[in-house]
Amino acid sequence: MTENAPLLEMKGIRKDFFGNQVLTDIHLSLKEGEVLGLVGENGAGKSTLMKILFGMNVIAETGGYDGDILLNGEKVRFGSPFDALAAGIGMVHQEFSLIPGFTATENILLNREPRHKAGVVSQIFGERLETLDRKKMQDQAASAIQRMGIRIDPDMVISDMPIGHKQFTEIARELSKDQLRLLILDEPTAVLTEKEAEALLASIRGMAASGIAVIFITHRLQEILDVCDRVLVMRDGYAVQDVPAARTSIPEITKWMVGRSVDTSASARADEQLETGRVIMSISRLWVDMAGETVRDVSLDVYEGEILGIGGLAGQGKLGIPNGVMGLYEAGGSVTFDEKPIPLNQPRSCLDASIAFVSEDRRGVGLLLDESLEWNIAFPPMQIQNKFLKSYLGGLIKWRDEAAIREVTSRYVDSLQIRCTGTRQKAKELSGGNQQKVCLAKAFALEPRFLFVSEPTRGIDVGAKELVLNALKRFNREHGVTVVMISSELEELRQICDRIAIVSGGRIAGILPATRSSEEFGMLMVSQVK
Amino acid sequence: MSTKNQTASFGAKLGRLARDNSVPIMFILICAVCIPLAGFSGGYLLNEIITRMGRNTFLILSLLIPIMAGMGLNFGMTLGAMAGEIALILTADWQIWGIPGVVLSMILSIPLSVGLGLLCGKILNMAKGREMVTSYIVSYFINGVYQLVVLYMMGSIIPIAHSSIKLPRGYGIRNTVSLLNMRQCIDNLWAIRVGGVKIPVLTFLIIALLCLVILWFRKTKLGQDMRAVGQDMNVARDAGVDVERTRIISIVISTVLAGFGMILYLQNMGNISTYSSHSQIGMFCIAALLVGGASVDKASIGNVFLGVSLFHLMFIVAPAAGAKITGDSMIGEYFRVFVSYGVITVALVMYETKKRRAKASLGRQLELEQKGADK
């Protein structure tokens, strides 16, 4: 068998999104029954690589990819996930793809239900009017569950299931496909309890023994060492290491994952100076119900005048913290600002207390896309602080002060180097980076005492990134504004923050000064807070 | 102790039952108050309800399949009703009466219904998530087209021979088309009388057959696909189900059935109000279904029967009760129109609150988890 071509080979895979290189010369090969662990920070390119392999539409829509994929030595190029499925590749995504009101059996055999032989009606009107063979469905689902080796109730409706069982239903669905030869599991253990995760690992070993190759993506490195034959570490779109799992260790993998050659221009002021600073915002026992970013029991103090970074992997809850405090998602717990309590679930109360928020949802929450830059920047101060308004008749009539609005807008256009044709240009016509600068300008124009910035550099190019980060830093230093910045990119947090809190599993895993090494933060990221 | 627990859980169950069925319960209460006030005899009421059941049930059943496919309450059934009316006008003009006339009308209505259903389905696919209001507006639009056809094209382009149907000016159809020779031909065939109550056996057999077809349909591959599409379009699409096509098919089935239902309805009435028969039918059918305890995303055959009996019971007793109380018969008339619109509003609001409550409970669960961790 070893002489044969490997089951899967990916050669020289390159991919860019509109000039932004996200994958560079990735090589990967996989034999039958082999388990490959794929690790890397967010944005390292794991998901993109898997999307290419699975033929997801988003790849073709953004200009395809370079390089070759070979299955059993034959070159393939999948136009859609259905082609990949037909070729024997199965994928379990992070988001569940299940029908909530169907039983496990119905979901496992979704759109592949066995049917009774054609009757008169179906011969006239087509095969979709054949009735389902429930008995056979039961049998097939039961045998798929058997193959998985984890017991779930085939008759339970998905919406009644604990989240782990939903995950297992998805895996059983892939296993019920006869042609399955390669299974991609994208962070399957993220939603599982420890017991369930152990059962899943045992199940992966079982699959491998029966000849199915598995690509296993996870942030829990111990699992990689437990179950994988080989580990592929990715960083910034490169495959940096490809080693047998037996010959490596967690600290080593962590180092490959986060360790960048560039040493950071960490800016932190002396720790002790900050520790004695005044607490300006105190969050205690916060929970936030934000889909995919659930926050559980977070307590956190923010000191006046500092830049606090909140980092962590995607989906761990870091985005939930600002959205919960600002009242955009349902939240509980208590928040005090400047020694006064801030009522939750009321965005206005935060704004009135001089707290501003730059949302990660730039196009949805951040901007009035169809309005001009002037409007975008002046709107919040007008609404919240009655700025840029001229009063007549003792305040009975208020008119916009167009001159003042134009003045302040062009000031921010200059200072943030927003590239636009004029202050009257519509926000939607700007590029992503410039839109982000407008979002910052909006927040700056409020002249807040406290600023939440969520993912300020997501999806913008390197030059714009530098500008945005510098603007934040300047805003903090020159105006004494306390900034809390949430970002998935550790290096960028280390560049401008004083302290960095790492969120994992919806909880704060630890808070360290930004001067500490990347490895230490990496360990916190992959630690699961109990 | 255990009995106490049992009664407690029984009470909780009863509470949940009451909350889930609040709309039917509300109507039962209204009827319970109105029946003695109206002062009708039981025999009369039963007779009326049986008649109206035979008249309306088929139409209401046509609403079930789009609900299964997640397209909500389909006001597009009005399109089928119009197709049925056009077919009936033509058969009436050709002087084909009795059961052959009914069957021919049904056959004639099929191509019209399918065409209108395809159009409606295509439009609804462009307005996913807003099917109800879109289908409502589409029904107004097609009503305009219907009037163009019936008022100007019939007699001028489409040949209409009989002057009893035509307007005196030579084209267009009269306000009322008599179906006297067709009147209750299905209801009266095999009809039996039980203690003064006339039971239209054949009509009920047809309705029963449709119920069986719907039950069978749920078990087919297409039915399963519709349920999947109805619950999550994206998941169904990822699994390879042709979502758009499935949705269009569900609307077409509904329009065709509504066409048949309208023909059954009008053969019972014995005449067509050419310009108004169809305009209220969608509203009343949907109100009846909601009164039976259905919601925008869930409806069963049981809801249809409960709804049709309760809604029409109220229709019969409310005007009489209103007249008794106020001495003015208009009040009762007003009341029943008010109630049919009101019930749709209330049912929709309750559906929204239920969704909100489900969402809020997620947050509460988080809070409880946190408290649980403290212990």
Interface residues (C-beta under 8 A of the other chain):
Chain A: P81 F82 S97 L98 I99 P100 G101 F102 E106 L110 N111 E113 R115 S122 E127 R128 L129 E130 T131 L132 R285 W287 V288 D289 T294 R296 D297 E330 A331 G332
Chain B: W216 F217 K219 T220 K221 L222 Q224 D225 R227 A228 Q231 D232 N234 V235 A236 D238 A239 G240 V241 A360 L362 G363 L366 E367 E369 Q370 A373
